[in-house]
């Protein structure tokens, strides 16, 4: 494993990264580096773009910090987990939390999914992306998730690849060992979709629709009712432990 630098500041830049290249800094990025982090010309930071690995870059500028010069690659781009999080949207602060934790847990796609009891119908996907970038910057993550626009549950299920495993987190499921429930899928190929419902749960019509999906695991998350954002973290932790890159399955 490549040694990680946890001390240097990290910055996401939406530009190609290559040896000797120069990357322009947006005004707010220059302000952040100079006025918040108190860095100046000649200092160095780590940068990434979600595609070209992580690079050490030197800061340039006179009156204000304007450019980064790429010095060397510190880590190559990593393969992302084929792990999608489908979730009923939440209100601002709790959606921010869910997005940040999903990125930390290795989600490669975030898909807001509207259900009958979803309480939030409008989702700011730009805010979701900003939270994903912030989580990646702070946690040394190189991959950013793809972020989809909201879709109704029925359409989401129609358009998803039926060869992928669907983990249906259902508060009405019989309580059982979740790791054992997932173990039967550990030798099968394909990506994983984790579905988290709204705080009001799924309707009986939605539950019936879900139970007819191919490659389905109906999962109980224990004896307590979890808030939706907590359920997302719990479900992704179980998935990574049983099927994911905690044991290399989704990272292969």
TIRODREN-975388 format. One record per residue (C-alpha): residue number from 1; residue in one letter; y, z, x. Coordinates in steps of 0.05 Angstrom, whole numbers, plus 5000, padded with zeros to 4 digits. Each point is the difference from the previous one (the first is absolute). Layout:
// TIRODREN-975388
- i, aa, py, pz, px
- NUM, A, Y, Z, X
...
***
This chain:
// TIRODREN-975388
- i, aa, py, pz, px
- 1, X, 5000, 5000, 5000
- 2, X, 5069, 4982, 5025
- 3, X, 5042, 5061, 5019
- 4, X, 5055, 5012, 4949
- 5, X, 5071, 5022, 5017
- 6, X, 5020, 5053, 4950
- 7, X, 5065, 5018, 5033
- 8, X, 5039, 4935, 4999
- 9, X, 5038, 4980, 4937
- 10, X, 4968, 4943, 4961
- 11, X, 5036, 4946, 4960
- 12, X, 4975, 4946, 4954
- 13, X, 5032, 4932, 5013
- 14, X, 4990, 4939, 4957
- 15, X, 4998, 4950, 5057
- 16, X, 4947, 4969, 5046
- 17, X, 4982, 5042, 5060
- 18, X, 4982, 4968, 5067
- 19, X, 5010, 5015, 5073
- 20, X, 5072, 4992, 5023
- 21, X, 5025, 4988, 4929
- 22, X, 5065, 5027, 4972
- 23, X, 5004, 5030, 4931
- 24, X, 5066, 5008, 4964
- 25, X, 5014, 5068, 4970
- 26, X, 5027, 5006, 4929
- 27, X, 5063, 5041, 4996
- 28, X, 4965, 5058, 4966
- 29, X, 4946, 4999, 5054
- 30, X, 5052, 5002, 5055
- 31, X, 5034, 5058, 4964
- 32, X, 4934, 5037, 4994
- 33, X, 4984, 4992, 5073
- 34, X, 5069, 5016, 5026
- 35, X, 5027, 5052, 4951
- 36, X, 4937, 5034, 4974
- 37, X, 4954, 4997, 5060
- 38, X, 5057, 5000, 5050
- 39, X, 4970, 4943, 5040
- 40, X, 5041, 4949, 5039
- 41, X, 4995, 4937, 5042
- 42, X, 4945, 5006, 5051
- 43, X, 4957, 5047, 4959
- 44, X, 4934, 4975, 4972
- 45, X, 4962, 5007, 4935
- 46, X, 4935, 4974, 4970
- 47, X, 5002, 4944, 4949
- 48, X, 4949, 4966, 4954
- 49, X, 5001, 4948, 4945
- 50, X, 4932, 5008, 4968
- 51, X, 4974, 4936, 5034
- 52, X, 5010, 5000, 5075
- 53, X, 4980, 5070, 5022
- 54, X, 5046, 5053, 5029
- 55, X, 5051, 4986, 5055
- 56, X, 5046, 5039, 5045
- 57, X, 5070, 4973, 4994
- 58, X, 5065, 5015, 5037
- 59, X, 5064, 5011, 4961
- 60, X, 5060, 4955, 5014
- 61, X, 5072, 5000, 4977
- 62, X, 5070, 5020, 5019
- 63, X, 5045, 5022, 4943
- 64, X, 4940, 5005, 4956
- 65, X, 4925, 4993, 5010
- 66, X, 4984, 4927, 4984
- 67, X, 4934, 4978, 5031
- 68, X, 4932, 5022, 5024
- 69, X, 4967, 4967, 5060
- 70, X, 4924, 5002, 4998
- 71, X, 4971, 5029, 5064
- 72, X, 4925, 5006, 4990
- 73, X, 4947, 5007, 4946
- 74, X, 4976, 5071, 4994
- 75, X, 4946, 4988, 4947
- 76, X, 4969, 4937, 4972
- 77, X, 5000, 4989, 4925
- 78, X, 4944, 5038, 4966
- 79, X, 4954, 4974, 4946
- 80, X, 5020, 5030, 4933
- 81, X, 4952, 5032, 4951
- 82, X, 4982, 4957, 4940
- 83, X, 5021, 5057, 4954
- 84, X, 5043, 4987, 4939
- 85, X, 5033, 5055, 4958
- 86, X, 5009, 4982, 4926
- 87, X, 5041, 5053, 4965
- 88, X, 5040, 5015, 4938
- 89, X, 5074, 5005, 5022
- 90, X, 5032, 5068, 5007
- 91, X, 5072, 5024, 4998
- 92, X, 5043, 4993, 5063
- 93, X, 4984, 5060, 5045
- 94, X, 4926, 5001, 4984
- 95, X, 4993, 4925, 5008
- 96, X, 5035, 5006, 5068
- 97, X, 4949, 5053, 5020
- 98, X, 4941, 4958, 4976
- 99, X, 5022, 4939, 5038
- 100, X, 5012, 5039, 5064
- 101, X, 4931, 5034, 4996
- 102, X, 4965, 4935, 4982
- 103, X, 5029, 4968, 5064
- 104, X, 4978, 5061, 5041
- 105, X, 4930, 4994, 4970
- 106, X, 4994, 4926, 5019
- 107, X, 5013, 4962, 4935
- 108, X, 5009, 4925, 5013
- 109, X, 5026, 4984, 4930
- 110, X, 5038, 5040, 4947
- 111, X, 4996, 4974, 4928
- 112, X, 5039, 5036, 4944
- 113, X, 4956, 4993, 4938
- 114, X, 5027, 5012, 4930
- 115, X, 4954, 5036, 4952
- 116, X, 5006, 5022, 4927
- 117, X, 5025, 5069, 5019
- 118, X, 5042, 4981, 5061
- 119, X, 5067, 5036, 4994
- 120, X, 5038, 4955, 5049
- 121, X, 5007, 4925, 4986
- 122, X, 5051, 4980, 5053
- 123, X, 4982, 5003, 5074
- 124, X, 5047, 4989, 5058
- 125, X, 4954, 4963, 5049
- 126, X, 5055, 4998, 5053
- 127, X, 5003, 5076, 4999
- 128, X, 4924, 5000, 5006
- 129, X, 5005, 4955, 5061
- 130, X, 5053, 5045, 5031
- 131, X, 4956, 5061, 4991
- 132, X, 4940, 4962, 5030
- 133, X, 5042, 4981, 5061
- 134, X, 5025, 5071, 5009
- 135, X, 4929, 5028, 4997
- 136, X, 4976, 4948, 5051
- 137, X, 5058, 5015, 5047
- 138, X, 4987, 5074, 4999
- 139, X, 4924, 4999, 5006
- 140, X, 4989, 4947, 5053
- 141, X, 4970, 4951, 4951
- 142, X, 5002, 4926, 5016
- 143, X, 4979, 4970, 4933
- 144, X, 5044, 4997, 4939
- 145, X, 4968, 4992, 4931
- 146, X, 5011, 4940, 4956
- 147, X, 5039, 5023, 4938
- 148, X, 4988, 4967, 4933
- 149, X, 5044, 4998, 4939
- 150, X, 4977, 5041, 4940
- 151, X, 4947, 4969, 4955
- 152, X, 4964, 5024, 4937
- 153, X, 4931, 5029, 5013
- 154, X, 4962, 4945, 4962
- 155, X, 5034, 4945, 5040
- 156, X, 4989, 5038, 5065
- 157, X, 4926, 5005, 4986
- 158, X, 4995, 4927, 4980
- 159, X, 5033, 4976, 5065
- 160, X, 4965, 5046, 5049
- 161, X, 4940, 4977, 5041
- 162, X, 4937, 5024, 4964
- 163, X, 4963, 5003, 5067
- 164, X, 5045, 5058, 5021
- 165, X, 4978, 5071, 4985
- 166, X, 5042, 5033, 4945
- 167, X, 5005, 5076, 5005
- 168, X, 5021, 5023, 4931
- 169, X, 5027, 5070, 5005
- 170, X, 4987, 5027, 4931
- 171, X, 5017, 5071, 4978
- 172, X, 4947, 4992, 4944
- 173, X, 4944, 4982, 5049
- 174, X, 4943, 5050, 5006
- 175, X, 5012, 5046, 5060
- 176, X, 4956, 4980, 5059
- 177, X, 5002, 4998, 5075
- 178, X, 5052, 4944, 5014
- 179, X, 4975, 4986, 5070
- 180, X, 4930, 4991, 4974
- 181, X, 5026, 4954, 4945
- 182, X, 5033, 4956, 5053
- 183, X, 4942, 5002, 5049
- 184, X, 4960, 4948, 4960
- 185, X, 5054, 4949, 5017
- 186, X, 5004, 5015, 5075
- 187, X, 4956, 4942, 5022
- 188, X, 5031, 4947, 4956
- 189, X, 5054, 4952, 5025
- 190, X, 5068, 4988, 4969
- 191, X, 5065, 5036, 4990
- 192, X, 5015, 5060, 4957
- 193, X, 5049, 5009, 4942
- 194, X, 5017, 5072, 4981
- 195, X, 5028, 5008, 4929
- 196, X, 5043, 5061, 4981
- 197, X, 5023, 5007, 4928
- 198, X, 5061, 5031, 4969
- 199, X, 5009, 5074, 4986
- 200, X, 4980, 4988, 4928
- 201, X, 4934, 4970, 5023
- 202, X, 4968, 4936, 4977
- 203, X, 4992, 4980, 4928
- 204, X, 4930, 4990, 4972
- 205, X, 5012, 4925, 4997
- 206, X, 5020, 4999, 5073
- 207, X, 4941, 5042, 5019
- 208, X, 4953, 4953, 4964
- 209, X, 5032, 4940, 5035
- 210, X, 4993, 5034, 5068
- 211, X, 4928, 5019, 4990
- 212, X, 4982, 4927, 4991
- 213, X, 5027, 4981, 5068
- 214, X, 4951, 4976, 5053
- 215, X, 4989, 5043, 5062
- 216, X, 5028, 5063, 4969
- 217, X, 4996, 5072, 5022
- 218, X, 5026, 5049, 4948
- 219, X, 5024, 5059, 5039
- 220, X, 5015, 5072, 4983
- 221, X, 5051, 5035, 5045
- 222, X, 4974, 5069, 4987
- 223, X, 5005, 5056, 4948
- 224, X, 5077, 5002, 4998
- 225, X, 5048, 4950, 4969
- 226, X, 5042, 4971, 5056
- 227, X, 5070, 4972, 4996
- 228, X, 4999, 4925, 5010
- 229, X, 5031, 5002, 5069
- 230, X, 4951, 5054, 5022
- 231, X, 4942, 4960, 4971
- 232, X, 5020, 4939, 5040
- 233, X, 4998, 5039, 5066
- 234, X, 4933, 5034, 4981
- 235, X, 4968, 4934, 4980
- 236, X, 5023, 4963, 5062
- 237, X, 4976, 5056, 5045
- 238, X, 4931, 4997, 4967
- 239, X, 4999, 4925, 5006
- 240, X, 5019, 5000, 5074
- 241, X, 4948, 5055, 5014
- 242, X, 4943, 4964, 4964
- 243, X, 5017, 4926, 5008
- 244, X, 5061, 4992, 5043
- 245, X, 5024, 5003, 5071
- 246, X, 4987, 5075, 5006
- 247, X, 4929, 4975, 5011
- 248, X, 5021, 4927, 5019
- 249, X, 4973, 4966, 4936
- 250, X, 5065, 4968, 4976
- 251, X, 5025, 4990, 5070
- 252, X, 4941, 4957, 5022
***
